[in-house]
Amino acid sequence: MPNDKLSWPDPKDIGIGVAAAGAGTDVDRPTFSPADAAKTPASNTGTDMLNLLKKHGVSFSMLLAVWGMGYFRFSWSWLLLGTVLMVWRERNGQNKRLTMELARRATLNERQTIRSAVNNLPSWVYFPDTERAEWLNKMVKQLWPYIEGYVASMLRDTVEPAVQKALPSYLKSFRFEKIKLGTYPLRIGGVKVYTDHVGRDEIILDLEIFYAGNCDIEISLKALKRFKAGIESLQLHGTLRVEMKPLVDRVPLIGGMSIYFLNKPAIDFNLTNVADILDIPGLSGLLHSILEDQLANFLVLPNRLPVKLIDDVDISSLKYPMPQGVLRIHVIEAKNLVAADIGILKKGKSDPYCIVRVGSQKFKTKAIKKTLNPVWEKIFEAIVYQCYGQMMDIDVYDKDDGIGKDDYLGTINLNLHHIYEVGHLDVWLPLQDIKHGDIHLELTWLTLTESRKTVYEIEEQVQKQLKEAEMEERMDLNDNEEEEAEGSDEEDDSTFSSALLIVKLDSAKELPVSTRSSALPHPYVNVSVERDSKTSQVQNATVSPVWEEVFNFLVQSPSYQNLKVEVIDKKKDKCIGMLSLPIKQILSAPSMVLEQPFKLDGSGPQSFITLRMCMRGLERKKALKVKNPRAMLMSEISMDVEEESGLSDTLDVKPQRQSSVFRETSVDDTQSPKRSPRKERLSTVPNQSDSASLSESIGDAQPVSESELRRRLVQHSKESEEAPLGKLQVTLRYSVPKSRLIVVIHKGEGIRRQESHEAPDTYVRLYLLPDKSRSSKRKTKEIKDTHAPVYDETVEYMIAANEVNTRTLKLMVKDSSRFISLSDPVIGQADIKLLDYDLSKATTGWFILKPSDADSSK
């Protein structure tokens, strides 16, 4: 899938090219002839005078402010701070203007923009299954005025009430004053139609959406009286999925459509009027995140926009489909993070925490104070509605006190389809977009089952695991009172669910009416299971409301928990009916589905509410053995998996930890006794057996065929005479959406010096030729006293796709055991011409070391 991050070129790099390329395409720059100038009205003179007064008035105001600061003896630091903020805003605004200009040029003339920004091509250029649909862009351009009217109605009818509900009482007057999407239409970069994993009665397609318009949106608040705030120069980039189902045998052949973003789209915009004062560091990022979250609440999974095309289609089936499963995410620990807090007398540290996103679902760990190797041991569960194409994003930050933005410590993006295929993984993964850092995750896919017996078995196992976890937590807190004090302000909400409860809120009848005013109620419903609470939309002035909304709840103990339903009159903020239903009653229903009207307590004599409830157990998917789990998770393509023999299907929420990077842990490991996570934190250094197992798992990695590699990839061989200096096992792959060359140095074999048979201390130095500068230089860790070092390190190079085939990767194995030499001697080297390999796939193989260039010249 294409990356959803805004990826327009750096304005500083292409500013000159844009100016040259845009000479014939700039529709915003009018041209005037002398005859036109003669026709200019005389009123323009007055306008010029007004602009001149404004310009000099601003300069006079600035000088007056400087004089006033000196007169009242303000510190010069305030002047410096104001200057820094002005410079920052000016540079930031200039970059945004140039980026917006380039994006608009792409809307008007894509071909010319591609020539000036070849490093940021749309998805149809790279992906053969993504098609260019220029005809669709022409239709969008023609429909743009009508799309603007639809968006304006949706914002006023749907978004405005939701924002009013979320704001405090003194800001309830929030409203949209003006909604103009501008003259630049939305552009579709590519269309992908799915043919696999698709039902017979549906069509699924993905649209890569680019929008860089000159929109003008104004909002107002009565509390601010005449002051208005606004948004302009909105940019949006994301993947929009359109599901057309069910297919029918009558016109229009499609029963309905469901539209949503698979992942959170990238958004950027400028603030206007009174909101412009918030466009400063810290507040700007906070405001952007709030608006992005509001968008996610409407169009990012699990939220959808349903479109009903024929009458006899249930619109709730389009908006609330059955989930595909549940992903259990265990964020265990991290190591070797970047030190964001600078230390004066000692090495700097960080206060790291994680933010996990699956669609619009967001989870957060607590911050661990002053460490580069944090241990979180936090478990989250995300309901997954579409595993094909959806991503899980984990961002690591350093928590800073104050209003400033937290420091960024890296990210990881994983395709949910890969996790679904494997079932269970326990791996270390390298953080991206940062110098160094690794994160330890355990990922488990839970499928939905209709077996009542399985639900009871899973519930029993979950209760047992919860008790064990509670006992271990008490032991940890008793051993470390300081840790207890730090964590007391954050509630531990790690969950171990055994079932998924799906509640469809249909309607209510004969709700009570106030005897004093006889005013009809404005009812909405609050549905909750323990602390998890969901709220329906408000139905205005009715005693028989119809909601047709669906809510999903993760349930730990179906035999003991209750479902609570409260009907509340919004106008009076008063409960006008309630229902408490044991969830066990749903388990005993046929097929674990219960649908009927329920009598409301504390309501009218004939007040009923109609619910449809469905229970499904969460059964762990049978795990498959992965030959190279990290390479699979970090790639955009699937890799070969085979069924793991001897794996148990029972639920185990705390499997044994392994310290190696690639090794997969089985769910029920009968060969090793269980250890508590607290004790395992003390044994993170791999022993010899771990290294051997790691090497075996890498050695089983599946290489590509010899024809694809043009017979330049050396296969694994035990014959030492073929490689007198030894050989390296390396994986190569190029990620098109991320524009990164990924190199994994696995291990070496038969590494030896020419003049000695002693085991050397080695490391691998990498260069991406012809560049041998500091930015191209990479280095692995040092492995001591062995002929078969195991490195297991990932190296990434940021490089454009059109430059990859022109580069050569040089690998140099160096010996660091010499103390007298000025530089470490080279044992051997391997030159890999990237043109000779198919980098669209993860290519793993052995490369024979040859004498270095310096040795060959002697």
N, C-alpha and C positions, 0 to 999 in steps of 0.2 A: 504494500500500500504506500502511496506517496506520503511523504512527511507533511504534517499539518502546520509546521512552523512557518511563519512568514519568511520567505526566502528571496526577497528582492535583492538585487546586487547592492553592494556598498556604494552609496552616492559619491563618496570621495574617489572611488576607483573608476567610475564610469561617467562622472559629471561632464567631462569634455566630450565623450562619445555621445551622450544624450543630446548635448547642445548641437552637435553636428548632425546627428541622425534626425533630430526633430525639426530641421529647417523646413521640410516640406509637409510636416504632419501636425504642426502645432495649431490646433483649431482655436485656441484661446487667445492668440495674438493677432488682433486685427491689423490690417495694413491700410494706410491713408495716402491718398494722392494729394497734390497741391490743390486740385479742384475741390476735394472733400474738405480740406482745411479751410478753404474760403467759405464753405457752407456752415462752418461750426458756429453755433449760436454765441451771441455776446455774453450770455450768462456764464459761459465757462470761465471768464475772467474773474467773476466773483468766487467761483469754486476754487480757482487757483489761489486766490488771496486767503480763503478759509483754510486750505491745506497748508499754506505758508505759515499762517498764524498758529495752527496746531503744532507744526513742526518746531517752531521757535518757542512756543509755549511749553512744550515738553522739556526742551533744553533749559529754559528759565526755571522750570519747576525743579529739575535736578540740581541746578546750581543753588537754588534757594534751600533745598534740602541739605546739601553739603554745608552751606553757611550756617543753617540752623543747628546742625549737629555740633559744629565748632562753637557756636555761641552758647549752647546749653551744656558744653563740656561732655558730650558723649564720647565714649571710647572709640578709637579708630578701628577697633575690631568690628564694630557694626557696619562701618563703611566697607571694610574688606568683605564681610559676609554678604552684603548686598551686591557688591561687584561680582563675587563668585556666582551668586544665584543668577544675575543678569547674563553673565557670560554663558553659564550652563544652559539657560533657557534659549539664548540666541543660537548656540550651536545645535542644541537638540531640535529647535524649530527649523533650522536650515536643513538638517539631515532629513527631517520628516517631509519638508516641502519637496526636496529633490526625489525622495523615495516615492512620494505621491505622484509627482510628475511622471516618473518612469512607469508606475503602475497604470496611470491613465493612458499613456502612450501604448502600452500593451493592449489595453482595451480597444483602442482605435486602429492600431496597426501592429499586429502580433509579429509578423515577419521581420519588420524593421527593428523592433525591440529585441527580438531573439538575436539578431546580428550584433547588437551592442551589449547583450548580456548573455553570452553563450553558456555561461556556467550555471544558469538557472532556467533550464528548459522545462516546459510543462511535461506532465507524466506521459503523454502519448508518444513523446520522442524516445523514451527509454523502455517502456513496457510494451511488448508486442500485443498483449491482450487489452490494452487501453487504446481506444480509437479517438481520433480527432473528429469532433462533431461541429464543424463550422456552421452548418445549416441550423443547428440548434441555437447557436449564438445569434444568428440573424433573427430567429423567431423571438428570442428573449429581448432583443433590441426593439422589435416591433411591439412587444407586449409590455415594455417597461413602464409606460404611464399607468397601465392598469394594475401591474404588480405593485406600484407605489400606492395606489388606492387600497389594495388588499392589505398591504403591510400597515398602512396607517390605521385601518379599521381594527386589525389584530392588536396593535399596540394600545389603542384606546380601550378596546373591549376586554382584552385579556391581561396584558402586561400592566396597564395602569392600576386596575384593582388589586393585583398581586403586590405591586410596589407599595400602594397605600396601606395594605394590610401589614407589610413588614416594617413600615416606618413608625416612629413614635407618634403619640397623639397630636403634638403640636405641629407635625408635618403631614397630617392626613390630607391636606389640601393639594397634594402633589397632582399635577396634571400635565399632559402634553399640550403645549400651545401651538406648535408648528411641526409638521413632519414632511420633509421634502427629501427624497432620495437622490435628487440631482439628475444631471443629464448623462452621466456615465453609467451604462448598464452593467449588471453583473455578467461575468464571463465564465464560461465552462471550459476548463483547460483540457479535459479528457473524459471519456465515458467508458466504463468497463461493465459489460454484461456478463453475469455469472451463468455458467453452464453446469458446474459441478455443485453438489450439496444443495440442490434446488429442487423443490417439489414440482410435480407435474402441473399443479394449478396455480403457479406463481411465477413472476418475473422479477428478478432482483438486479439492480444496476447501481453503480457508484458514480457520482459526479464530482470531479475536482473543481471546487468553487473558488473563484477569485473575485473579490470586489474591492475596488479602490475608487470610490465615488466622491463627488463634491456634495455630499448630503448636508442638510441643515435641519437639525432637530433641536427644538427649544422646549424647555420645561419651566414651570412656574410654581411658586408656593405663595400662598396668601400671607404666610408668616414673614416672608421677605418683601411683601408689598410689590413695588415696581421692579424689583431686581429679578432678572431672569438668567437662567443658565442654559447652556447648549452644548451640542456635540457636532463637530464637523470633521471632514477629511477622514472618514471611517474606512478602515482597511480590514478585510476578513479573508482568511484562507483556511479551507477545511475540506473534508470529504463528506459529501451529502449522499446518504443512501436512500433509494426509492424502492419500496416494495409494492408491486402491483399484484393484488390477490383479493378474492379468488377470481380465476378466469372462468367466464361463463359463456354459454352458447347463444347469447343474444347481444345485440348492440347495447353498450359500447365494448363488449367482450371482456371488460375488466370491471369487477365488482367494486373495487375501492383501491386506495393507495395509502401507504404509510410512509411518512417522510421524517427523517431524523439525521443528526450527525452521529457517526460512529464514535468519534472521539472529540474532545473539546477543541473547537477551532481556535486558531490564532487570531487575536483581535488587537487593533491599535487605532487610536483616534486622538483628536485634539479637542481641548475644552475651550469654550467661548464664554464671553460675558462674565458674570460673577464667579462662575466655576473655574475661570482661568487662574484665579489666585491659588487654587489647589494644585496647579501643574508645577509642583516643586518636588525635589527628591523626597521619597518617603510617602507623602500624601498622594502623589501621582500614581505610584504603584498600587497603593491601597485602593484607590478609586477604580483603577482598571480591573483589579481582581474582583471587586464587588459587582461591577457591571458584567464581567465575564460569567460570574456565578449565576446572575439573573438570567442570562441567555441560556446557560446550561439547564436551568430549571424548566425550560420550555422545549428545547430542540435537541438536547444531547441525551442519548440513551440513559435511563429507560424512558425518557419523555419523548413523545412522538406527536406529529401533526397528522391526524387521520383525515382522509378525503373520501367521502361516500359518493359512489357513482351510480348505484342502483338502490332501490328502496329496501329490498329484502335482505340487505347485508347488515349484520350486527356491527355497528361502529365500535363497540367496545372490544371486539375481537381484533380490530385493526389497531386500536390504541393500546390495548393491554393484552398482548399475546402471552402464551405460557413461557416462562423462563426456560432456557436450555440447561441450566445447571447453576451450581454455586462454586465459587473459587475461594478456597481457604488459603489465606496469605499469612505466612509466619515470617515476620521480619525479625531475624535472630540477632545479627550483629554486623559490624563493619570493622574494617582494619585499614591502617595506613591512609587515613583521610588527610586532606590538606589542612594545615594550621591556619585558621582564619583570624584568630586573636593573637596579636603580636606580643611576645613576652620580652621584657626588658632584661632581666637577669637570668632567664632560663628559656628553654624552648617553648615556642608558642603552642597553644592548644585551641580546641574548638568546643562548642556546646551543641553537638549534632542532634538533629531530629529528622524524621522522615515524613513525607506526605505521599500517600498512596492514592492514585486516582484510577478508577475503572468507570469510564463514561462520566456521568455526573455524580457518581458516588465518590466520596472523599473521606479518607481516614488519616489520622495523624498520631504519631508516637510521641512520647514525652521526650524532652531534651535531657541528654546526659551531660552533666557538667564537666568541663575541663578534661577532655580526653580525645584522642585520635583513634581509639579502638573501642567504640561504644558497644554495649550489649543491651539491646532493647527487649528481646523476648516478648514481642507483641504479636497477637493473632487477630486478624480481621477476616471477615467473610463478606464477599461481594456477590450479589445476585447478577448473573450474566444472562442477557437476553439474546445476544448475537456474538458467538465466539469467532466467526469468520470475518476477519478484517478489523476487529476491535483490539485495542492495545491497552496494556496496563502500564501506567507511568509511575515511577517512584523517584521523587526528588529529595535530595538530602540538603539540608540547610544548617547553618550555624546560627543559633538563636542569639540575638543581640537585644539588650534592653534599650528602650526608647522607641521613637517613632521611625527610626531609620529602617531600611529594608534589610532583612536577614541575609547574610552572606551565603552565596551559592557554593555547594560542595560536590555537585555532580548529579547525574540522572541515569536512569536505566529505563528502556522502553522494550516491553516484551509483548509478542503476539499471543493472544489468548488461544488461538487455534493450536499452537505448538504445545501449550500446556494441556489442552484438551486431548490431543493425540497421545501424550505420554501418560497422563493420569497423575503421576506423582514425581516430583523432583526435589532434591536437596543439594544445592550447588552454591558455589561462590561465583559472583559475576563482577566484572570490572565496571566501575562507574565511567560514564561518558562525559564529554565536554569539560573535563578537568584533568589536571596533570596526573594524579594518581589517586587510588582509593578502590576498595572492593567491598561488596556487600554480600552477606550470607542470607539466602532465602530458602524457605521450604514452601513449595507450592503443591496444593492438592486439589484435584478436580472431583467434585461431588455431583453425582447424577441423581435424577429424580426417579423414585421407585414408587409403585402403587401397592407394594406388599405390606400388609398390616403387620405381619410377623417381623419383617425386617425393621420396621419403625420401632417396635418395642425393643428389639435387640440393640439397635443403634442407640436408643435412649438410655438403656442400661450401661452401655459402654461409655457414653458421654458423661453420665453421672459419676462413674468410677474415675474417669480421667479428671473431672472437675475436682473431686475430693483429693486426688493425688497432687494436682496442681496447687490446691489450697494449702496442703500440708507443706509442700516444698516452698511456697511463698512465705509461710510462717517461719520456717527454718531460716530462710534468707534474711528476713527482717530481724529475727532474733540475733543473727550473727553480725548484722550491720545496722546499728541503730541510726547512723547518719544517713544511710540510704533511705531508711523509713521516713526520716524527717523531710528529706528532699522530695520524696514521691507522695507525701500525704496530701498535697494540694491537687493532685491529678488522680482522678478515679480510674481504676483499672477496669476497662470495658472489654477485655479479651473475651471472645465468645467461642463456644463449642456447641454448635446447633445440631440437632438431630432430625429436624423436619422443617419443611417450608409450608406455611399456611397462606393460602390465596383467598382473599375475601373480596367478593363483588358486592358493593353497596348499590342496591337497585333502586329502591323507592321507599316512601313511607306514606301512611294514610291516616286521616282523621287526627291530625295533631291538635293539641288544645289551643284555644284562642283565649286571650286575656279577657276576663269578664268586665274589667274597668273601661278599657278603651275600645274593645272589639276590633283591635287592629290585628291584621294577619301577621303571623310570625315570619321571620327571615331565617329559616333553619339551615344549619350545617351540622355535620357529624364528625365527632372525634372518635376514631377507632384505635385501640391500643392493646398491646400485649406486654405486660410488665412496663419497662421504661420506653419501649418503642411505640411512638404515637404518630398517627397519620390523620390529616385533616382534609375534609372534602371541600368542594366549592359551595358557596352560599347560594341558595335558591330564594329569590326575593318574593315576599308577600304571597305565601301559599301554605295550605294545610296538607297538601298531598304532593310533596316535592318528588322529583325524579332526578337521581344523580347519575346512575350508571357509571360508577367509578370503581376501580380495582386497586386493592392495596396488598402488598406482600409483606409477610412477617417471617423472620427466622426464629424458630421455637426451640428452646433447649429441652424442656420437659413437657411433652404433650399430655402426659397423664395427670399433671398437677397444675398446669397453668390455665388461666382463664382469658377469654376474649371479652373486652369491655367496649361497649358502644354507648356514646352519649350524644343525644340530639340537643343542640344548643340554639337558642334564638339570639342571633347576632345583635338585633336592635336593642334588646334588654340585657344581653349577656347573662342569660339565665338558662339552666338546664330544664328542658321540657319533656324529657324522657330518657330512660337509660335501660341497658340490657347487659347482664353478666352471664356469659355462656361458657361452661367448661369445655376446653378443647378436646377432652377425652370423648365427648359426645360426637364429635366429628369423626374420630377414629373408628367408632363403632358403626358408623353409617355405611351403607353399601358403596363400595369403591372409594370409600373415604371422601364422599361428596354429600353435602347436606344443603338443601335449598328449600326454604319455607318462610312464611311470615312469622315473626316473633312478636309477642305482646311486650310493649314497653312499660316498664315500671315507672311510677311517679308521673304518669301522663294521663291522657284521656281514657275513658272506658273502652273506646273502639280504636285506640291508637296502636298501629302495628308498623313494623319495619321489616322489609323483605331483604334477606341476605342469601347469597350463594357462596358456600365455603368449600374449599377443596384442600385436602392435606396430602403432601407428598414427602416421603422419607428421603433423607440425604445419604446415599450410599456411595462409598468411595469407589471410583472407577478403577478397574483392574490395571495395575501399573505395567508399563512396558519398559524394557531395558533400552536405553539410549547409548549408542556407541560414542557419541560426543555431545553431551547435553548442553554445555555452554555454547558451542558453535551453533547448535540448533536454535537455542533461545535468542542468540544475538543476530541471527540471519533473518532474511525476509522469505526464505524458502523452507520447505519441510525437508527433513533428513530421514534416512531409513531408521525405523525402529523395529524391534522384535519383541515378542511377548516374553516377559520375565518369568522364568520357571521357578516354582516354589514360593511365589508371593501369596500372601494371605489376603483375602478380601475383607478381613475385619478392620474396623476403624482403629487407628492409632494416631492420636493427635500429637504425640511427642516421640517420634522415632529417634533412633540413635544418631548422634551427630558424627560426621566424618570431617577430618581436617583438610583432606585433599580437595582440590578445586573441581576436578572433573568427575570424581567418583560419585555414583548414585547410590543412595542408601535405600535398602529395601524397607518396606513398611513393617515387616515382622521378621527381624533378624534374630534367629534362634542360636547363632553361634556366639554371640557376645552378649553379656548381661547388660541390662539397662542401667544408664547412669543419669543422674539428675543433671539438668543444664548447669546448675551452679558448680558442680564438680568438673564438668567438661570444659568450663571456661579456663581451668588451670592447665589443660593439656591440649593446646592448640598447635604444638609443633609436631609435624608428621614424623613417624618413625620409619625404619627401613621397610617394614611390611606395607605401610601406607604408600611409600614411594613405589614399591614393586607393583602393587595393585594399580596404582595410577598409571604406571608405564604400560601395563598390560591393557588397560582400558583404552589408552591412546593408540596403542599398536593395532587395536582392532578397528580403528577408524576406517571408514570406507573411502578409498580414493576414487577419483573419476577415471574414466577409461583412458588408455594410451592414445587413442586417436584424438581425443579432445585436447590432450596436452602435447600433441605432436611429438610424442615419444621423448620429450625433454625432461620428464619427471622420473627420477631414479627410484625404482621400487626397493622395498626393504630387502636386505640380503645379509646373511651371516658371514659371508666370505670376506675376510679382512684384506685380502690382496686387492679387492676392487676399490677399497677406500683406505689407503695406508695412513691417512691423517684423521680418518673418522668421517662421520656424516651427521647431519642434523635433520630432525623431523619437524616440518613446518606446515602450517595451514595458511592459505592465502584466500582472500575474498574481498570484493569491492562492493560497498553498500551505496547504491545509487541515490536513494532519498537523503542519506546523510553525507554524501560526497566524501567518503572515508575509505581508505585502503586499510584493511584489517589484517594484521600479521600475527599469528600465534606461534611462538617458539616453544615447541613441546619438550624435546629432549635430544640428547646426543648419544652417539654410540661409537665406541672405538676411538675416542679422542685421545691422541697421544702426541708428544713432542718427537721430532725426528731424531734427536740426539740422546733421548732418555726414555726409559720404559716406566718411570715413576708416574704415579697418578697426578695430573696437574690440577691447579685451581683455576677454573675457567669461567668466563662470561662471554656473552655475544654482543658485539657492537654492530649496529645497523645504520646504513646510509641509503637514502633514496636518490640515486644518481640521476642526472649529473650534479645535483646540489649536494655539496659536502660542508655546508655551513653548519652553524650551531643548531639552527632550527630543524635540520634534517637528521641530526645525530640522535640515536636512541641507544639504550643500554639495558641489558637484563641484569638480574641479580647474580652474585658470584656463588658458584657451587664448588666446594673445596674437596680435594683429594679423591677424585673419582674419574674413571674413564667413560662413565655413562651418566653424565649429569642430567638431572630433570629440572627444567626451568619453569615450564608452565606459565608463561607470561604473554600478555597481549599488548601489542604495539599498534597504534593507529596513526595514520597520516591523513591530514586534511588536504585533498587534492581533487581537482575538477575531473570529470569523467573523460573529457577529451584529451587530457594530459597523461592518463594512466599508461596507455600503450607506448608512450615515448620514454618511460622511465625504466631504470634497472635497479633492483633491490640488491644491495651488497651486504652479505652476512660475513662477519669476521669473528672467529673464535680466538679470544686472546687469553694468554696465560698470565695470571696476576701473582704467581708464586715467586717471581724474581724480585729481589730487593735492590740489586745494584743497578739494573737497567733504568734509563731515564723514562722510558715508556714501556708498557707491557708488550712483549713480543707476540706476533701473530702466529698461531698454530696452523691455521688454514682459513680459507675463505670460499664462499660460493656466490657467484653472480647470477641473479635470476632476472631474465628479461621478461617483463610482465606482458609483453606482446604475445608471447608464446603460450599463454595460459588463458583458459576460460574463467575469468574472475567473477562471473555472475553466480557461480556455485562455490561452495566451500571446498577447496582443493587441498587435500592432505597428502604429503609424500615425503620421501627422503632425498636429500641433496648432498652429494659427495663434496667433501672439502678438498680444495686444491691449494698448492703453495701460493703464498701471497705474491702480489705484484713485485714487492721489494726483493723477495727471495728469487723470483724468476729472472730478474734482471741481473743477478749476480753471476 
